[in-house]
Amino acid sequence: MNVAVLADIHGVLPALEAVLAEPDVRAAEKIVLLGDLLAGPMPAETLDRLRQLGDRAVWVRGNADRELAESARTGGTFVPDPIFPWAARQLRPADLPLLDALPLTVTLDGVLFCHATPRNDTEIVLVDSPPERWAEVLDGVTASTIVCGHTHMPFVRLADRRLVVNPGSVGMPYGARGAHWALLGDGVSLRRTEYDVEAACRYLAERSAYPGIEEWADSFVRNPASDEEALRVFSGRGTSST
């Protein structure tokens, strides 16, 4: 089975559209949506687009999906990110049951998919995390391949004979610009879709009502943090609201 894996879209609709237009994504039998789908500048529009994928889409819960639904219900501002409570207010009541029903993990053809780790949607594990950390978060996991997101940085590594894949982020990449994703089938292929980021920033400025959209797009679409910057922030942290 050819499976396209899209993680951490974060409501960046132009980046999502660029990936969905890729021939290998169009041809994939399944598209796994690896969580943190909507918390960003175009949450409702992104959700509507993902729903159009129908049965090809396999949904996994990210921490931001769970927290967004909670914030939408309570008006809570417990996530220290200005765009987060705004994004929660854009969701419609009918959207919340879908977010509530998302599973922590999904297994397809023996591959386990999760957002952060198989046991938790906020834990951080990195490409350079030590073996004992990987042993801790994968304790009890029998799958030989685990695909996770959350840290927005693509990698493939072995962890005690198990293959761990992170596709990176579609909407908020750390490292190179563009939309990062992965294709699983005859092996693992990390992909990066280049798209017109200037046009995307203009699109977001025109279509998103978020008050700080131009600054947000400049930081996350036009000038994403480097992998070294992200690793410095993440190193030593056990959980995150990424």
Secondary structure, DSSP 8 states (H G I E B T S, - for coil): --EEEE---TT-HHHHHHHHTSHHHHH-SEEEE-S--SSSS-HHHHHHHHHTTGGGEEE---HHHHHHHHHHHH----SS-THHHHHHHHS-GGGHHHHHT--SEEEETTEEEESSBTTBSSB---TT--HHHHHHHTTT---SEEE--SS---EEEEETTEEEEE---SSS-SSSSSEEEEEESSSEEEEEE---HHHHHHHHHHH---TTHHHHHIIIIIS---HHHHHHHHTT-SB---
